[in-house]
Amino acid sequence: MRDVIGSLLVLILATTSLVAGPRYYVVVDTGGYCSVVDSKPGARSGLKIMGDKSGYDGLYAAKIALKAIPDDKCKGSFQ
């Protein structure tokens, strides 16, 4: 019985992770330009996450956050 419950729990968790949509991140590159990317940048990518470090649920929310970044943090932005 425990094996069945454990298997069901693993199946539910795996299905939930597949249903979750992409996360969007507002980043600044080494040149000081900001943009929105659809995957979390790696530690050695040269990109620094701005705003919500856990990412945004939708592209629209990430673009709004991109526009809210002060000019002294970004030389410009790519969308």
Backbone torsions as a table, in degrees:
resi	resn	phi	psi	omega
1	MET	NA	-40.7	178.9
2	ARG	-62.4	-38.3	179.8
3	ASP	-63.7	-39.4	179.4
4	VAL	-65.6	-45.8	179.9
5	ILE	-64.2	-43.0	178.2
6	GLY	-62.0	-42.4	178.8
7	SER	-64.2	-41.8	178.1
8	LEU	-64.2	-40.4	179.0
9	LEU	-63.0	-43.6	177.8
10	VAL	-62.8	-42.1	179.4
11	LEU	-63.3	-43.1	179.4
12	ILE	-63.8	-44.9	-179.9
13	LEU	-65.0	-39.6	179.2
14	ALA	-66.6	-41.3	179.2
15	THR	-65.9	-41.1	179.5
16	THR	-62.2	-40.2	-179.8
17	SER	-69.3	-29.0	177.5
18	LEU	-74.0	-30.2	-178.4
19	VAL	-77.1	-29.6	-178.5
20	ALA	-58.8	134.5	-178.8
21	GLY	-79.1	178.4	-179.6
22	PRO	-69.2	156.1	174.6
23	ARG	-105.9	144.3	179.3
24	TYR	-116.0	140.1	-176.4
25	TYR	-124.1	137.7	173.4
26	VAL	-92.9	124.1	-175.4
27	VAL	-129.3	157.6	171.2
28	VAL	-120.4	134.3	-178.5
29	ASP	-90.0	-178.6	-176.7
30	THR	-67.3	-19.8	177.5
31	GLY	-86.9	-6.3	178.7
32	GLY	93.7	10.0	179.5
33	TYR	-96.3	141.4	-176.4
34	CYS	-106.2	152.8	176.8
35	SER	-161.2	173.7	176.2
36	VAL	-108.8	130.5	177.1
37	VAL	-121.6	156.4	-175.6
38	ASP	-102.1	14.8	173.4
39	SER	-144.8	149.9	-177.6
40	LYS	-68.4	125.4	-179.3
41	PRO	-67.9	144.0	178.2
42	GLY	-75.0	167.1	-177.5
43	ALA	-63.1	-30.4	-177.1
44	ARG	-102.5	13.4	-175.7
45	SER	-77.3	-17.9	-176.1
46	GLY	84.4	3.6	179.0
47	LEU	-104.1	137.6	177.7
48	LYS	-111.9	129.2	179.7
49	ILE	-74.2	130.9	176.2
50	MET	-109.3	155.6	178.2
51	GLY	72.9	-136.8	-176.3
52	ASP	-70.6	112.9	-176.8
53	LYS	-66.5	-21.5	179.2
54	SER	-90.8	0.9	177.1
55	GLY	90.1	172.7	-179.0
56	TYR	-113.1	146.3	-178.1
57	ASP	-67.2	-32.5	-176.4
58	GLY	-134.0	159.6	179.7
59	LEU	-63.7	-39.4	-179.4
60	TYR	-61.0	-44.8	179.3
61	ALA	-62.9	-39.2	179.3
62	ALA	-67.2	-38.3	178.6
63	LYS	-67.4	-36.3	175.7
64	ILE	-64.0	-43.4	178.3
65	ALA	-63.9	-36.7	178.4
66	LEU	-61.3	-42.6	-179.8
67	LYS	-68.7	-23.9	-177.5
68	ALA	-84.0	-8.1	-179.6
69	ILE	-72.5	131.0	-178.9
70	PRO	-60.6	151.1	-178.0
71	ASP	-61.6	-27.7	-179.2
72	ASP	-73.7	-12.6	177.9
73	LYS	-93.2	-25.4	-177.3
74	CYS	-130.9	132.0	174.3
75	LYS	-74.5	-28.6	-178.4
76	GLY	-176.5	178.0	179.9
77	SER	-137.7	152.4	175.6
78	PHE	-115.5	132.6	-179.2
79	GLN	-119.7	NA	NA
